[in-house]
């Protein structure tokens, strides 16, 4: 018979606390030597050496390890391996060299998961479910490491739940955002191409101007978002790249743009795609040009399982964590792909107001979560792991 969940949490957290000095040292080593998506070989090896059990390679550069042999349930806890192509400006003594940086907290997530895995290993047969450590590659770039894992290794292993925690500078220190339902948006990318007819800039009537057409497409797309989609449901269209021409007095033959499409509801995701295709084709045609759209499909919306969330909320206080106000965003995370394998839940761990923390957004070259964030994330991961195990046990009883 398993001990009560509250008692297990207390024991697990004591184990996490003992592991934190080594986990913080690991975090600093990882932060100093980040690797980009699809190339996380040294990172994966460094983390694997710190785990209490052997790991297996997964999704090419990732790792999977099982702690505990419970036959009843298996709960996966995910951390990401990759950094970003940024030049760090934090000034930390363990600052990364070169144009690579852990600017999204992945170094913190990995170190925290090692602390949790070592603490869980210390509980032995008292673990309510086996813990599957998932060190996922390529969260920051496509092809997605989570999508590959969900299609291959995790599909074969079939965990009963998958959980994760992510730091966030927009939430208060000591608090965790943990809400049921959609908490992150789906994300797609599109490349828009407008083909016209080139001419001398002094004689625009002899050509067909793809830059003018593209400029109107950009304005029209933003306008149509507010007229074609329900304003009460989060939807975001952002155009981040415009390219065309090589000199000021030549109308080029082609212009391009790249955009990001985000939505919380699947029907809005599909409508965004249709809208972009219609606007590009119609506006380009009105300018005597030809417009086309290439879709790069990204991750689905991230939808937290209500049973795991409800169980985790009851455990937060025992981990000295407060519940943050309801929080959802139009950010996206490929963790959502794991929803095709099992119920999922992601919590967001606040950084705002943490000792020594300079508030900067995610993916900023000056973002540096404090070492104390390793403990906050590990405690949150412990809560999510036990909450999933508890929810599964209740569902099976």
C-alpha positions, 0 to 999 in steps of 0.5 A: 500500500502506497503512503499518502500523496502528501507524505510522499511529496514531503519525502520527495521534496526532502530528497530534491533539497539534498540534490540541489547543490549538485543540480545548481552546479550542473545548471551552471555547466550547462548554461556555459556550454549551450548547444543548438537544436539537433546538435545537443550531443554534449548536453545530453551526455552531461545530463545523462551522467548526472542521472541515477539510472542508465539512459537510452538515446531517443529522437537522435540527440535526446535521452530517455531514462526510467526511474522505478519499476512500478508496473501500475503507471508511468509518468513522463517528465520532460525537460528541453536540451537545446539553446538559442542562436543568441550572443549572451549579455548577462555578464554571469561568471558562467556566461556562454561563449559565442552566439549560443545561449540558454535564453529560455530556461532550458538549463534550469529545467534540465538541472531540476529534472536531474534533482527530481530523478535522483530524489525519486530514485531514493524513494525506491518501491514507495514511488506511486508510478515509475518516472520517465525522464524525457530529455527532449532535443530541438524544442526551439527549431523544426523539425520538432523533437517533441513531435518525433518523440511522440511519433516514435519512442514515446508512442512505443513506451506509452506513458500514462501522462506527460508533465513539464514545468517552464520558467516564466519572467512574467509571473511572480516569484514563488507562484506557479501558473497551473490552469486546465484547458488551453494555456498555449496557442498552436503555431504555424508559419507561412511563407508568402511569395508575390511574383510580378513583372520587373521594370525600371522604377521610372516606368512602373506602368510597364511592370507589375510591382510585387512589393506594392502588392506585398505591402497591401497584403501585409496591411490586409492580413492584419485587418482581416484578423479582426474581421474574420475571427472571433475577437473573444478567442486569442488569435495572433498573426505576426509578420516578421520578415519582408524581402524584395528587391536589390536596388531602389530604382528597379521594380523586382520580379518577386517579393516575399514575407514570412509570418507566424499564425497562432490560435487557441482554438483548432477552428481558428487555426484552420480559418487563419490558414484559409484567410491568408491564402485568400488574401494573398491570392486576391490582393496579388491578383488585384495588382496584376501579380501572382500570390502563393503561400507555403504553410509550415505546420507547427505544434497544436495548442497546448491543452492541460488535463483537468484531472492532473491540474486539479490534483496538482493545485492541491499539492502546491502549498505542500511544496511552498508554492502559491497558485498564480492568477489564471494565466494563458498566452499566445506563446507556443511549445512543442510539448503540446505534441505529447497530447497525442500520446497521453494526458499532459500538463505544463506549469509555468514557474514565476521568476518576477521578483526572484532574488537577483533576477533582472526582469527580461523576456524569454529569448532575451540575451540578458535573461538569466534565471537565478540558481534558486529557480532550479529548486522552484522548478524541481519542486513544481516538477515533483508536484506535477509528477505526483499529481499525475500519479494520483489522478491516474490512481483515482481514475483506475480505482 
